[in-house]
Amino acid sequence: MKGKHLAVVLVLLAALGGVALFLNSRSTASWSSASTTSANKVLDFPLNDVTQATIKDKNAELSLVKKDDVWGVKERADYPADFNKVSALLRKLWELRPVQDVKVGPSQLGRLELTAPGQGTDSGTLIDLKGAGDKRIEGLLLGKKHLRNPDQPAAEGGGIALGRYVMAEDGSNRVYLVAETFDEIVSTPSQWLSREFFKVDKPKSITVTGTGPGVNYKLVHDGPTSPWKLADPKPGEELDNSKAAAISSQFASPSFTDVLPPDAPASETGLDKPSTVQIDTFDGFVYDIRIGKLKDQSYPAMVSVKADLPKERTPAADEKPEDKAKLDQEFETKQKQLSDKLAAEQKLSPRTYLLMKPMVEQVLKERASLMVEKKASPTPGAAAAPAPAKAPSPAPARVPPPKKR
């Protein structure tokens, strides 16, 4: 009996082991299948072979083109593009993975805004990637955004974009839902421009000459921490240093909104008869800024930069020999930084930039507006106004003397 019982137990254990092995292998196969599906990418292309990315929507078309290892914006005469934005876009496309396969027929693509740009008011946005010889590498159509609780108001957490419907331009008509919303994908050229611009460090003087006689002044100071003063003060003028400091701060980190074509007529931009701003710095830089006439809340401007950088360091009279090597190294490092800055900023000279109206008008002020506001005082020698005369008091009533008896 014991032997038979043992045999039965072994058979049952073997059977249970087989079932467990089968279930485990089935579970593993399902997990592997799911992993394989989630690991699939929407697009499969050699990232480093892309030399052009075109964004086309129902309103416009934009091309980012790589030439001599530098990305540029074609619609802005190949002005340098923001490398970080371009590289982030390409990597996002290269890494894009589906969250869900969406089973829809061709007749339903319009509902998901997955029709070609221009085909209807709800058409999609096409991203076209090309390589050498203008050969197409990949294409992706961006459709409708997937919203959480689209029928609820935003205050209650509704209408928040969680992803987007996309379709690869490979002829398969396969639609995916991805976790990216691609909000940064726009066809506006100015949104893709590199924002590297000139920056004035340690200004020594600022000379402003406007098109009108009132906009004419020169500010100077003795050091980066000393107060500003007028180079040629006139009798009665007292410079408001806070106003002068506000002018100099406009050039510490200026920005622009867009660039104009290189052949923009000077007669139209006003740069044939410009206002001028010259800034000299303690590091030997000289900035010449020409400013045109206001149009659409922006001023066209051109910037030229030059610098007279010393080649050698002049040792101090009391300099110790043991300090020479350290000071020489610091001088070389500083001059290298200044040389690189000069080379980068001189590349800005050929183009015309659009500067924001508030920045420019902070600088192109009339000389009189920079002075300390004086409080109005009484005119000397003016006689005080006489006090109004009081009405005479009525005389007391006269009482007649008593009659004698």
NORGINOR-V948365 format. One line per field, one symbol per residue. ss: DSSP state (H for helix, E for strand, C for the rest). phi: phi as a letter, one per 40 degrees, with the letter a starting at -180 (. if undefined). burial: + if it has 16 or more other ideal C-beta (glycine too) atoms within 10 Angstrom, else -. Layout:
ss = ???
phi = ???
burial = ???
This chain:
ss = CHHHHHHHHHHHHHHHHHHHHHHHHHHHHHHHHHHHHHHCECCCCCHHHCCEEEEECCCCEEEEEEECCEEEEHHHCCEEECHHHHHHHHHHHHHCEEEEEECCCHHHHHHHCCCCCCCCCCCCEEEEEECHHHCEEEEEEEEEEEEECCCCCHHHCCCEEEEEEEEECCCCCCEEEECCCCCCCCCCHHHHECCCCCCCCCEEEEEEECCCCCCEEEEECCCCCCCCEECCCCCCCCECHHHHHHHHHCCCCCCCCEEECCCCCHHHHCHHHCEEEEEEECCCEEEEEEEEEEECCEEEEEEEEEECCCCCCCCCCCCCHHHHHHHHHHHHHHHHHHHHHHHHHHCCCCCEEEEEHHHHHHHCCCHHHHECCCCCCCCCCCCCCCCCCCCCCCCCCCCCCCCCC
phi = .cccccccccccccccccccccccccccccccccccccccbcbbacdcccbabbbbbcbabbbbbbbfgbcbbdcbfgcdccdcccccccccccccbccacbcbcdccccccfbcddgchcbccbbbbbbbdggccbaabbcbcccbcfccccccbgcgccbaacbaccbgcfcbbbbcccfcccbccdccbccccacbcbfcbabbbbccbcccaabbbacadbcccaccbcbdgcbccccccccccccbcacabcabccdcccccccgccbccbbbbbbccgcbbbbbbcccafgbbcabbbbaabcccbcccccbccdcccccccccccccccccccccccccccdcbbbbbcddccccccbcdcccccccccbccdgcccccccccccccccccccccccc
burial = -----------------------------------------++-+----+++++++++---+++++----++++++--++++--++--++--++-+-+---+------++-++++-+-----+++++++++-----++++++++++----------------+++++++-----++++-+++--+++-+--+++---+-+--++++++-+----+-+-+++------+-+--------+-+-++--++-++--+-+-+++--------+++--++-+-+++-+-+-+-++++-----++++++-+-+---------------------------+--+--++--+--+--+++++---++--+++-+--++----------------------------------
